[in-house]
Amino acid sequence: MRIATLRHIFRFGPLIWAAGFLTPLLSQTFQALDVPMPIGMPPLLAGFAIAMTLGICAQIRGRWI
């Protein structure tokens, strides 16, 4: 049962990694570089959108590169 649960969770590994690591990294990078956000969007939302786009691409293709 535990192995099946872990397999199910790790199937979505790229999305989890994008949400948990890339989102805060991109958000802090935008804030540190003082990047202007479109239409007053918060840096966290912009980081989440970019990270999820990359995560979905990695999920579909099965690899990051």
CHARMM-style PDB file with segment names, atoms N, HN, CA, C and O in Angstrom:
ATOM      1  N   MET     1       0.821  -1.195   0.000  1.00  0.00      PROA
ATOM      2  CA  MET     1       0.000   0.000   0.000  1.00  0.00      PROA
ATOM      3  C   MET     1       0.867   1.262   0.000  1.00  0.00      PROA
ATOM      4  O   MET     1       0.598   2.206  -0.743  1.00  0.00      PROA
ATOM      5  N   ARG     2       1.911   1.272   0.840  1.00  0.00      PROA
ATOM      6  HN  ARG     2       2.130   0.505   1.444  1.00  0.00      PROA
ATOM      7  CA  ARG     2       2.769   2.451   0.899  1.00  0.00      PROA
ATOM      8  C   ARG     2       3.521   2.663  -0.406  1.00  0.00      PROA
ATOM      9  O   ARG     2       3.703   3.795  -0.853  1.00  0.00      PROA
ATOM     10  N   ILE     3       3.955   1.568  -1.013  1.00  0.00      PROA
ATOM     11  HN  ILE     3       3.808   0.647  -0.650  1.00  0.00      PROA
ATOM     12  CA  ILE     3       4.699   1.677  -2.264  1.00  0.00      PROA
ATOM     13  C   ILE     3       3.790   2.214  -3.368  1.00  0.00      PROA
ATOM     14  O   ILE     3       4.215   3.037  -4.179  1.00  0.00      PROA
ATOM     15  N   ALA     4       2.567   1.759  -3.399  1.00  0.00      PROA
ATOM     16  HN  ALA     4       2.222   1.090  -2.740  1.00  0.00      PROA
ATOM     17  CA  ALA     4       1.618   2.256  -4.405  1.00  0.00      PROA
ATOM     18  C   ALA     4       1.339   3.744  -4.203  1.00  0.00      PROA
ATOM     19  O   ALA     4       1.219   4.494  -5.172  1.00  0.00      PROA
ATOM     20  N   THR     5       1.237   4.166  -2.954  1.00  0.00      PROA
ATOM     21  HN  THR     5       1.334   3.557  -2.166  1.00  0.00      PROA
ATOM     22  CA  THR     5       1.012   5.578  -2.662  1.00  0.00      PROA
ATOM     23  C   THR     5       2.203   6.411  -3.099  1.00  0.00      PROA
ATOM     24  O   THR     5       2.029   7.471  -3.700  1.00  0.00      PROA
ATOM     25  N   LEU     6       3.410   5.949  -2.805  1.00  0.00      PROA
ATOM     26  HN  LEU     6       3.552   5.088  -2.317  1.00  0.00      PROA
ATOM     27  CA  LEU     6       4.609   6.677  -3.219  1.00  0.00      PROA
ATOM     28  C   LEU     6       4.732   6.748  -4.736  1.00  0.00      PROA
ATOM     29  O   LEU     6       5.121   7.782  -5.279  1.00  0.00      PROA
ATOM     30  N   ARG     7       4.408   5.677  -5.410  1.00  0.00      PROA
ATOM     31  HN  ARG     7       4.092   4.837  -4.969  1.00  0.00      PROA
ATOM     32  CA  ARG     7       4.446   5.703  -6.877  1.00  0.00      PROA
ATOM     33  C   ARG     7       3.459   6.731  -7.429  1.00  0.00      PROA
ATOM     34  O   ARG     7       3.760   7.448  -8.384  1.00  0.00      PROA
ATOM     35  N   HSD     8       2.289   6.792  -6.821  1.00  0.00      PROA
ATOM     36  HN  HSD     8       2.045   6.210  -6.045  1.00  0.00      PROA
ATOM     37  CA  HSD     8       1.284   7.752  -7.269  1.00  0.00      PROA
ATOM     38  C   HSD     8       1.764   9.181  -7.034  1.00  0.00      PROA
ATOM     39  O   HSD     8       1.569  10.046  -7.888  1.00  0.00      PROA
ATOM     40  N   ILE     9       2.384   9.435  -5.894  1.00  0.00      PROA
ATOM     41  HN  ILE     9       2.542   8.733  -5.200  1.00  0.00      PROA
ATOM     42  CA  ILE     9       2.889  10.775  -5.582  1.00  0.00      PROA
ATOM     43  C   ILE     9       4.047  11.141  -6.499  1.00  0.00      PROA
ATOM     44  O   ILE     9       4.087  12.251  -7.030  1.00  0.00      PROA
ATOM     45  N   PHE    10       4.995  10.218  -6.694  1.00  0.00      PROA
ATOM     46  HN  PHE    10       4.962   9.317  -6.263  1.00  0.00      PROA
ATOM     47  CA  PHE    10       6.169  10.516  -7.504  1.00  0.00      PROA
ATOM     48  C   PHE    10       5.841  10.640  -8.987  1.00  0.00      PROA
ATOM     49  O   PHE    10       6.646  11.167  -9.755  1.00  0.00      PROA
ATOM     50  N   ARG    11       4.686  10.168  -9.394  1.00  0.00      PROA
ATOM     51  HN  ARG    11       4.032   9.739  -8.770  1.00  0.00      PROA
ATOM     52  CA  ARG    11       4.272  10.356 -10.781  1.00  0.00      PROA
ATOM     53  C   ARG    11       4.119  11.845 -11.089  1.00  0.00      PROA
ATOM     54  O   ARG    11       4.335  12.278 -12.221  1.00  0.00      PROA
ATOM     55  N   PHE    12       3.745  12.621 -10.076  1.00  0.00      PROA
ATOM     56  HN  PHE    12       3.570  12.270  -9.157  1.00  0.00      PROA
ATOM     57  CA  PHE    12       3.586  14.064 -10.228  1.00  0.00      PROA
ATOM     58  C   PHE    12       4.795  14.823  -9.692  1.00  0.00      PROA
ATOM     59  O   PHE    12       4.673  15.983  -9.300  1.00  0.00      PROA
ATOM     60  N   GLY    13       5.946  14.187  -9.671  1.00  0.00      PROA
ATOM     61  HN  GLY    13       6.046  13.244  -9.989  1.00  0.00      PROA
ATOM     62  CA  GLY    13       7.171  14.780  -9.146  1.00  0.00      PROA
ATOM     63  C   GLY    13       7.548  16.112  -9.772  1.00  0.00      PROA
ATOM     64  O   GLY    13       7.872  17.046  -9.039  1.00  0.00      PROA
ATOM     65  N   PRO    14       7.521  16.245 -11.101  1.00  0.00      PROA
ATOM     66  CA  PRO    14       7.885  17.535 -11.687  1.00  0.00      PROA
ATOM     67  C   PRO    14       6.974  18.681 -11.253  1.00  0.00      PROA
ATOM     68  O   PRO    14       7.440  19.804 -11.060  1.00  0.00      PROA
ATOM     69  N   LEU    15       5.690  18.407 -11.098  1.00  0.00      PROA
ATOM     70  HN  LEU    15       5.312  17.495 -11.255  1.00  0.00      PROA
ATOM     71  CA  LEU    15       4.774  19.465 -10.665  1.00  0.00      PROA
ATOM     72  C   LEU    15       5.001  19.833  -9.207  1.00  0.00      PROA
ATOM     73  O   LEU    15       4.954  21.009  -8.845  1.00  0.00      PROA
ATOM     74  N   ILE    16       5.248  18.836  -8.373  1.00  0.00      PROA
ATOM     75  HN  ILE    16       5.286  17.881  -8.667  1.00  0.00      PROA
ATOM     76  CA  ILE    16       5.518  19.098  -6.957  1.00  0.00      PROA
ATOM     77  C   ILE    16       6.809  19.886  -6.812  1.00  0.00      PROA
ATOM     78  O   ILE    16       6.882  20.825  -6.019  1.00  0.00      PROA
ATOM     79  N   TRP    17       7.837  19.503  -7.581  1.00  0.00      PROA
ATOM     80  HN  TRP    17       7.777  18.740  -8.224  1.00  0.00      PROA
ATOM     81  CA  TRP    17       9.122  20.196  -7.514  1.00  0.00      PROA
ATOM     82  C   TRP    17       8.988  21.629  -8.020  1.00  0.00      PROA
ATOM     83  O   TRP    17       9.576  22.548  -7.450  1.00  0.00      PROA
ATOM     84  N   ALA    18       8.223  21.820  -9.077  1.00  0.00      PROA
ATOM     85  HN  ALA    18       7.745  21.074  -9.540  1.00  0.00      PROA
ATOM     86  CA  ALA    18       8.029  23.165  -9.614  1.00  0.00      PROA
ATOM     87  C   ALA    18       7.303  24.056  -8.606  1.00  0.00      PROA
ATOM     88  O   ALA    18       7.673  25.215  -8.416  1.00  0.00      PROA
ATOM     89  N   ALA    19       6.278  23.516  -7.966  1.00  0.00      PROA
ATOM     90  HN  ALA    19       5.978  22.574  -8.120  1.00  0.00      PROA
ATOM     91  CA  ALA    19       5.514  24.309  -7.002  1.00  0.00      PROA
ATOM     92  C   ALA    19       6.305  24.558  -5.723  1.00  0.00      PROA
ATOM     93  O   ALA    19       6.223  25.643  -5.146  1.00  0.00      PROA
ATOM     94  N   GLY    20       7.063  23.574  -5.280  1.00  0.00      PROA
ATOM     95  HN  GLY    20       7.129  22.693  -5.749  1.00  0.00      PROA
ATOM     96  CA  GLY    20       7.756  23.698  -4.002  1.00  0.00      PROA
ATOM     97  C   GLY    20       9.108  24.366  -4.066  1.00  0.00      PROA
ATOM     98  O   GLY    20       9.547  24.956  -3.078  1.00  0.00      PROA
ATOM     99  N   PHE    21       9.791  24.290  -5.218  1.00  0.00      PROA
ATOM    100  HN  PHE    21       9.435  23.810  -6.019  1.00  0.00      PROA
ATOM    101  CA  PHE    21      11.138  24.849  -5.308  1.00  0.00      PROA
ATOM    102  C   PHE    21      11.225  26.006  -6.296  1.00  0.00      PROA
ATOM    103  O   PHE    21      11.748  27.070  -5.966  1.00  0.00      PROA
ATOM    104  N   LEU    22      10.717  25.801  -7.495  1.00  0.00      PROA
ATOM    105  HN  LEU    22      10.292  24.936  -7.763  1.00  0.00      PROA
ATOM    106  CA  LEU    22      10.860  26.835  -8.520  1.00  0.00      PROA
ATOM    107  C   LEU    22      10.027  28.079  -8.235  1.00  0.00      PROA
ATOM    108  O   LEU    22      10.476  29.193  -8.506  1.00  0.00      PROA
ATOM    109  N   THR    23       8.831  27.910  -7.697  1.00  0.00      PROA
ATOM    110  HN  THR    23       8.467  27.005  -7.477  1.00  0.00      PROA
ATOM    111  CA  THR    23       7.971  29.061  -7.434  1.00  0.00      PROA
ATOM    112  C   THR    23       8.622  30.061  -6.482  1.00  0.00      PROA
ATOM    113  O   THR    23       8.702  31.241  -6.825  1.00  0.00      PROA
ATOM    114  N   PRO    24       9.093  29.645  -5.296  1.00  0.00      PROA
ATOM    115  CA  PRO    24       9.733  30.628  -4.423  1.00  0.00      PROA
ATOM    116  C   PRO    24      11.046  31.161  -4.994  1.00  0.00      PROA
ATOM    117  O   PRO    24      11.388  32.325  -4.788  1.00  0.00      PROA
ATOM    118  N   LEU    25      11.780  30.309  -5.710  1.00  0.00      PROA
ATOM    119  HN  LEU    25      11.503  29.363  -5.877  1.00  0.00      PROA
ATOM    120  CA  LEU    25      13.041  30.753  -6.305  1.00  0.00      PROA
ATOM    121  C   LEU    25      12.801  31.857  -7.324  1.00  0.00      PROA
ATOM    122  O   LEU    25      13.476  32.887  -7.292  1.00  0.00      PROA
ATOM    123  N   LEU    26      11.859  31.656  -8.215  1.00  0.00      PROA
ATOM    124  HN  LEU    26      11.311  30.820  -8.240  1.00  0.00      PROA
ATOM    125  CA  LEU    26      11.551  32.677  -9.217  1.00  0.00      PROA
ATOM    126  C   LEU    26      10.978  33.935  -8.580  1.00  0.00      PROA
ATOM    127  O   LEU    26      11.310  35.047  -8.992  1.00  0.00      PROA
ATOM    128  N   SER    27      10.130  33.770  -7.587  1.00  0.00      PROA
ATOM    129  HN  SER    27       9.860  32.867  -7.252  1.00  0.00      PROA
ATOM    130  CA  SER    27       9.540  34.917  -6.905  1.00  0.00      PROA
ATOM    131  C   SER    27      10.608  35.780  -6.238  1.00  0.00      PROA
ATOM    132  O   SER    27      10.591  37.004  -6.365  1.00  0.00      PROA
ATOM    133  N   GLN    28      11.525  35.149  -5.536  1.00  0.00      PROA
ATOM    134  HN  GLN    28      11.538  34.155  -5.432  1.00  0.00      PROA
ATOM    135  CA  GLN    28      12.595  35.895  -4.873  1.00  0.00      PROA
ATOM    136  C   GLN    28      13.555  36.516  -5.879  1.00  0.00      PROA
ATOM    137  O   GLN    28      14.094  37.597  -5.642  1.00  0.00      PROA
ATOM    138  N   THR    29      13.767  35.837  -6.995  1.00  0.00      PROA
ATOM    139  HN  THR    29      13.328  34.959  -7.186  1.00  0.00      PROA
ATOM    140  CA  THR    29      14.619  36.396  -8.044  1.00  0.00      PROA
ATOM    141  C   THR    29      13.982  37.641  -8.642  1.00  0.00      PROA
ATOM    142  O   THR    29      14.664  38.641  -8.862  1.00  0.00      PROA
ATOM    143  N   PHE    30      12.685  37.589  -8.905  1.00  0.00      PROA
ATOM    144  HN  PHE    30      12.131  36.777  -8.726  1.00  0.00      PROA
ATOM    145  CA  PHE    30      11.988  38.761  -9.431  1.00  0.00      PROA
ATOM    146  C   PHE    30      12.069  39.931  -8.458  1.00  0.00      PROA
ATOM    147  O   PHE    30      12.265  41.073  -8.874  1.00  0.00      PROA
ATOM    148  N   GLN    31      11.918  39.653  -7.166  1.00  0.00      PROA
ATOM    149  HN  GLN    31      11.759  38.725  -6.829  1.00  0.00      PROA
ATOM    150  CA  GLN    31      11.979  40.716  -6.166  1.00  0.00      PROA
ATOM    151  C   GLN    31      13.387  41.279  -6.041  1.00  0.00      PROA
ATOM    152  O   GLN    31      13.558  42.492  -5.914  1.00  0.00      PROA
ATOM    153  N   ALA    32      14.398  40.413  -6.074  1.00  0.00      PROA
ATOM    154  HN  ALA    32      14.259  39.428  -6.176  1.00  0.00      PROA
ATOM    155  CA  ALA    32      15.780  40.869  -5.925  1.00  0.00      PROA
ATOM    156  C   ALA    32      16.228  41.707  -7.121  1.00  0.00      PROA
ATOM    157  O   ALA    32      16.972  42.675  -6.962  1.00  0.00      PROA
ATOM    158  N   LEU    33      15.779  41.336  -8.309  1.00  0.00      PROA
ATOM    159  HN  LEU    33      15.175  40.549  -8.438  1.00  0.00      PROA
ATOM    160  CA  LEU    33      16.168  42.066  -9.514  1.00  0.00      PROA
ATOM    161  C   LEU    33      15.224  43.224  -9.826  1.00  0.00      PROA
ATOM    162  O   LEU    33      15.425  43.950 -10.800  1.00  0.00      PROA
ATOM    163  N   ASP    34      14.202  43.393  -9.005  1.00  0.00      PROA
ATOM    164  HN  ASP    34      14.038  42.803  -8.214  1.00  0.00      PROA
ATOM    165  CA  ASP    34      13.210  44.454  -9.163  1.00  0.00      PROA
ATOM    166  C   ASP    34      12.600  44.440 -10.565  1.00  0.00      PROA
ATOM    167  O   ASP    34      12.534  45.464 -11.245  1.00  0.00      PROA
ATOM    168  N   VAL    35      12.160  43.260 -10.974  1.00  0.00      PROA
ATOM    169  HN  VAL    35      12.214  42.428 -10.423  1.00  0.00      PROA
ATOM    170  CA  VAL    35      11.540  43.079 -12.289  1.00  0.00      PROA
ATOM    171  C   VAL    35      10.120  43.637 -12.241  1.00  0.00      PROA
ATOM    172  O   VAL    35       9.345  43.275 -11.355  1.00  0.00      PROA
ATOM    173  N   PRO    36       9.768  44.517 -13.185  1.00  0.00      PROA
ATOM    174  CA  PRO    36       8.388  45.029 -13.191  1.00  0.00      PROA
ATOM    175  C   PRO    36       7.407  43.940 -13.625  1.00  0.00      PROA
ATOM    176  O   PRO    36       7.612  43.269 -14.637  1.00  0.00      PROA
ATOM    177  N   MET    37       6.356  43.781 -12.854  1.00  0.00      PROA
ATOM    178  HN  MET    37       6.190  44.326 -12.033  1.00  0.00      PROA
ATOM    179  CA  MET    37       5.350  42.755 -13.135  1.00  0.00      PROA
ATOM    180  C   MET    37       4.219  43.355 -13.964  1.00  0.00      PROA
ATOM    181  O   MET    37       3.856  44.514 -13.764  1.00  0.00      PROA
ATOM    182  N   PRO    38       3.661  42.580 -14.890  1.00  0.00      PROA
ATOM    183  CA  PRO    38       2.545  43.095 -15.693  1.00  0.00      PROA
ATOM    184  C   PRO    38       1.274  43.242 -14.853  1.00  0.00      PROA
ATOM    185  O   PRO    38       1.000  42.426 -13.974  1.00  0.00      PROA
ATOM    186  N   ILE    39       0.528  44.266 -15.132  1.00  0.00      PROA
ATOM    187  HN  ILE    39       0.751  44.929 -15.846  1.00  0.00      PROA
ATOM    188  CA  ILE    39      -0.769  44.592 -14.515  1.00  0.00      PROA
ATOM    189  C   ILE    39      -0.791  44.435 -12.997  1.00  0.00      PROA
ATOM    190  O   ILE    39      -1.792  43.994 -12.433  1.00  0.00      PROA
ATOM    191  N   GLY    40       0.298  44.790 -12.341  1.00  0.00      PROA
ATOM    192  HN  GLY    40       1.111  45.148 -12.799  1.00  0.00      PROA
ATOM    193  CA  GLY    40       0.337  44.759 -10.885  1.00  0.00      PROA
ATOM    194  C   GLY    40       0.321  43.377 -10.274  1.00  0.00      PROA
ATOM    195  O   GLY    40      -0.070  43.216  -9.119  1.00  0.00      PROA
ATOM    196  N   MET    41       0.737  42.383 -11.022  1.00  0.00      PROA
ATOM    197  HN  MET    41       1.055  42.514 -11.961  1.00  0.00      PROA
ATOM    198  CA  MET    41       0.746  40.997 -10.546  1.00  0.00      PROA
ATOM    199  C   MET    41       1.803  40.832  -9.448  1.00  0.00      PROA
ATOM    200  O   MET    41       2.919  41.329  -9.604  1.00  0.00      PROA
ATOM    201  N   PRO    42       1.486  40.155  -8.355  1.00  0.00      PROA
ATOM    202  CA  PRO    42       2.501  39.914  -7.333  1.00  0.00      PROA
ATOM    203  C   PRO    42       3.583  38.957  -7.852  1.00  0.00      PROA
ATOM    204  O   PRO    42       3.288  38.076  -8.660  1.00  0.00      PROA
ATOM    205  N   PRO    43       4.825  39.121  -7.398  1.00  0.00      PROA
ATOM    206  CA  PRO    43       5.909  38.251  -7.869  1.00  0.00      PROA
ATOM    207  C   PRO    43       5.655  36.768  -7.599  1.00  0.00      PROA
ATOM    208  O   PRO    43       6.084  35.918  -8.378  1.00  0.00      PROA
ATOM    209  N   LEU    44       4.965  36.452  -6.506  1.00  0.00      PROA
ATOM    210  HN  LEU    44       4.616  37.143  -5.873  1.00  0.00      PROA
ATOM    211  CA  LEU    44       4.682  35.052  -6.197  1.00  0.00      PROA
ATOM    212  C   LEU    44       3.776  34.423  -7.259  1.00  0.00      PROA
ATOM    213  O   LEU    44       3.984  33.274  -7.649  1.00  0.00      PROA
ATOM    214  N   LEU    45       2.792  35.158  -7.718  1.00  0.00      PROA
ATOM    215  HN  LEU    45       2.624  36.092  -7.401  1.00  0.00      PROA
ATOM    216  CA  LEU    45       1.892  34.648  -8.753  1.00  0.00      PROA
ATOM    217  C   LEU    45       2.625  34.483 -10.084  1.00  0.00      PROA
ATOM    218  O   LEU    45       2.404  33.505 -10.798  1.00  0.00      PROA
ATOM    219  N   ALA    46       3.488  35.429 -10.414  1.00  0.00      PROA
ATOM    220  HN  ALA    46       3.667  36.224  -9.834  1.00  0.00      PROA
ATOM    221  CA  ALA    46       4.267  35.317 -11.651  1.00  0.00      PROA
ATOM    222  C   ALA    46       5.218  34.124 -11.573  1.00  0.00      PROA
ATOM    223  O   ALA    46       5.361  33.376 -12.540  1.00  0.00      PROA
ATOM    224  N   GLY    47       5.867  33.948 -10.419  1.00  0.00      PROA
ATOM    225  HN  GLY    47       5.750  34.556  -9.634  1.00  0.00      PROA
ATOM    226  CA  GLY    47       6.750  32.800 -10.239  1.00  0.00      PROA
ATOM    227  C   GLY    47       5.994  31.491 -10.324  1.00  0.00      PROA
ATOM    228  O   GLY    47       6.486  30.522 -10.902  1.00  0.00      PROA
ATOM    229  N   PHE    48       4.794  31.454  -9.749  1.00  0.00      PROA
ATOM    230  HN  PHE    48       4.394  32.241  -9.280  1.00  0.00      PROA
ATOM    231  CA  PHE    48       3.978  30.239  -9.804  1.00  0.00      PROA
ATOM    232  C   PHE    48       3.568  29.918 -11.240  1.00  0.00      PROA
ATOM    233  O   PHE    48       3.612  28.759 -11.651  1.00  0.00      PROA
ATOM    234  N   ALA    49       3.176  30.925 -11.994  1.00  0.00      PROA
ATOM    235  HN  ALA    49       3.140  31.866 -11.660  1.00  0.00      PROA
ATOM    236  CA  ALA    49       2.743  30.697 -13.380  1.00  0.00      PROA
ATOM    237  C   ALA    49       3.890  30.158 -14.228  1.00  0.00      PROA
ATOM    238  O   ALA    49       3.703  29.221 -15.005  1.00  0.00      PROA
ATOM    239  N   ILE    50       5.064  30.742 -14.083  1.00  0.00      PROA
ATOM    240  HN  ILE    50       5.216  31.503 -13.452  1.00  0.00      PROA
ATOM    241  CA  ILE    50       6.215  30.282 -14.865  1.00  0.00      PROA
ATOM    242  C   ILE    50       6.650  28.897 -14.412  1.00  0.00      PROA
ATOM    243  O   ILE    50       6.945  28.040 -15.244  1.00  0.00      PROA
ATOM    244  N   ALA    51       6.695  28.668 -13.105  1.00  0.00      PROA
ATOM    245  HN  ALA    51       6.455  29.365 -12.428  1.00  0.00      PROA
ATOM    246  CA  ALA    51       7.117  27.367 -12.583  1.00  0.00      PROA
ATOM    247  C   ALA    51       6.156  26.261 -13.001  1.00  0.00      PROA
ATOM    248  O   ALA    51       6.591  25.172 -13.375  1.00  0.00      PROA
ATOM    249  N   MET    52       4.862  26.530 -12.943  1.00  0.00      PROA
ATOM    250  HN  MET    52       4.509  27.415 -12.640  1.00  0.00      PROA
ATOM    251  CA  MET    52       3.896  25.509 -13.344  1.00  0.00      PROA
ATOM    252  C   MET    52       3.950  25.240 -14.843  1.00  0.00      PROA
ATOM    253  O   MET    52       3.739  24.108 -15.278  1.00  0.00      PROA
ATOM    254  N   THR    53       4.230  26.266 -15.632  1.00  0.00      PROA
ATOM    255  HN  THR    53       4.401  27.186 -15.278  1.00  0.00      PROA
ATOM    256  CA  THR    53       4.395  26.050 -17.071  1.00  0.00      PROA
ATOM    257  C   THR    53       5.563  25.113 -17.336  1.00  0.00      PROA
ATOM    258  O   THR    53       5.450  24.177 -18.128  1.00  0.00      PROA
ATOM    259  N   LEU    54       6.687  25.366 -16.670  1.00  0.00      PROA
ATOM    260  HN  LEU    54       6.779  26.126 -16.026  1.00  0.00      PROA
ATOM    261  CA  LEU    54       7.846  24.487 -16.825  1.00  0.00      PROA
ATOM    262  C   LEU    54       7.563  23.093 -16.274  1.00  0.00      PROA
ATOM    263  O   LEU    54       7.977  22.097 -16.867  1.00  0.00      PROA
ATOM    264  N   GLY    55       6.863  23.016 -15.150  1.00  0.00      PROA
ATOM    265  HN  GLY    55       6.527  23.825 -14.669  1.00  0.00      PROA
ATOM    266  CA  GLY    55       6.537  21.723 -14.555  1.00  0.00      PROA
ATOM    267  C   GLY    55       5.606  20.894 -15.419  1.00  0.00      PROA
ATOM    268  O   GLY    55       5.779  19.681 -15.531  1.00  0.00      PROA
ATOM    269  N   ILE    56       4.619  21.538 -16.032  1.00  0.00      PROA
ATOM    270  HN  ILE    56       4.479  22.524 -15.942  1.00  0.00      PROA
ATOM    271  CA  ILE    56       3.698  20.814 -16.914  1.00  0.00      PROA
ATOM    272  C   ILE    56       4.432  20.321 -18.155  1.00  0.00      PROA
ATOM    273  O   ILE    56       4.202  19.201 -18.611  1.00  0.00      PROA
ATOM    274  N   CYS    57       5.312  21.153 -18.700  1.00  0.00      PROA
ATOM    275  HN  CYS    57       5.499  22.063 -18.329  1.00  0.00      PROA
ATOM    276  CA  CYS    57       6.108  20.710 -19.858  1.00  0.00      PROA
ATOM    277  C   CYS    57       6.969  19.508 -19.487  1.00  0.00      PROA
ATOM    278  O   CYS    57       7.066  18.554 -20.258  1.00  0.00      PROA
ATOM    279  N   ALA    58       7.593  19.547 -18.314  1.00  0.00      PROA
ATOM    280  HN  ALA    58       7.514  20.322 -17.687  1.00  0.00      PROA
ATOM    281  CA  ALA    58       8.419  18.420 -17.871  1.00  0.00      PROA
ATOM    282  C   ALA    58       7.562  17.186 -17.603  1.00  0.00      PROA
ATOM    283  O   ALA    58       7.991  16.064 -17.872  1.00  0.00      PROA
ATOM    284  N   GLN    59       6.369  17.382 -17.080  1.00  0.00      PROA
ATOM    285  HN  GLN    59       6.021  18.294 -16.861  1.00  0.00      PROA
ATOM    286  CA  GLN    59       5.467  16.263 -16.805  1.00  0.00      PROA
ATOM    287  C   GLN    59       5.034  15.585 -18.101  1.00  0.00      PROA
ATOM    288  O   GLN    59       5.003  14.357 -18.183  1.00  0.00      PROA
ATOM    289  N   ILE    60       4.707  16.367 -19.091  1.00  0.00      PROA
ATOM    290  HN  ILE    60       4.732  17.364 -19.024  1.00  0.00      PROA
ATOM    291  CA  ILE    60       4.241  15.809 -20.362  1.00  0.00      PROA
ATOM    292  C   ILE    60       5.379  15.121 -21.109  1.00  0.00      PROA
ATOM    293  O   ILE    60       5.217  14.012 -21.618  1.00  0.00      PROA
ATOM    294  N   ARG    61       6.534  15.789 -21.171  1.00  0.00      PROA
ATOM    295  HN  ARG    61       6.665  16.689 -20.758  1.00  0.00      PROA
ATOM    296  CA  ARG    61       7.662  15.224 -21.910  1.00  0.00      PROA
ATOM    297  C   ARG    61       8.368  14.117 -21.154  1.00  0.00      PROA
ATOM    298  O   ARG    61       8.994  13.248 -21.762  1.00  0.00      PROA
ATOM    299  N   GLY    62       8.273  14.140 -19.838  1.00  0.00      PROA
ATOM    300  HN  GLY    62       7.765  14.846 -19.344  1.00  0.00      PROA
ATOM    301  CA  GLY    62       8.925  13.109 -19.039  1.00  0.00      PROA
ATOM    302  C   GLY    62      10.355  13.433 -18.667  1.00  0.00      PROA
ATOM    303  O   GLY    62      11.052  12.588 -18.104  1.00  0.00      PROA
ATOM    304  N   ARG    63      10.810  14.647 -18.972  1.00  0.00      PROA
ATOM    305  HN  ARG    63      10.243  15.333 -19.429  1.00  0.00      PROA
ATOM    306  CA  ARG    63      12.167  15.068 -18.611  1.00  0.00      PROA
ATOM    307  C   ARG    63      12.219  16.591 -18.594  1.00  0.00      PROA
ATOM    308  O   ARG    63      11.374  17.260 -19.188  1.00  0.00      PROA
ATOM    309  N   TRP    64      13.226  17.128 -17.904  1.00  0.00      PROA
ATOM    310  HN  TRP    64      13.912  16.584 -17.421  1.00  0.00      PROA
ATOM    311  CA  TRP    64      13.362  18.570 -17.769  1.00  0.00      PROA
ATOM    312  C   TRP    64      14.094  19.195 -18.950  1.00  0.00      PROA
ATOM    313  O   TRP    64      13.814  20.334 -19.326  1.00  0.00      PROA
ATOM    314  N   ILE    65      15.011  18.468 -19.523  1.00  0.00      PROA
ATOM    315  HN  ILE    65      15.238  17.544 -19.217  1.00  0.00      PROA
ATOM    316  CA  ILE    65      15.840  19.057 -20.591  1.00  0.00      PROA
ATOM    317  C   ILE    65      15.354  18.575 -21.940  1.00  0.00      PROA
ATOM    318  OT1 ILE    65      15.915  18.951 -22.969  1.00  0.00      PROA
TER     319      ILE     65
END
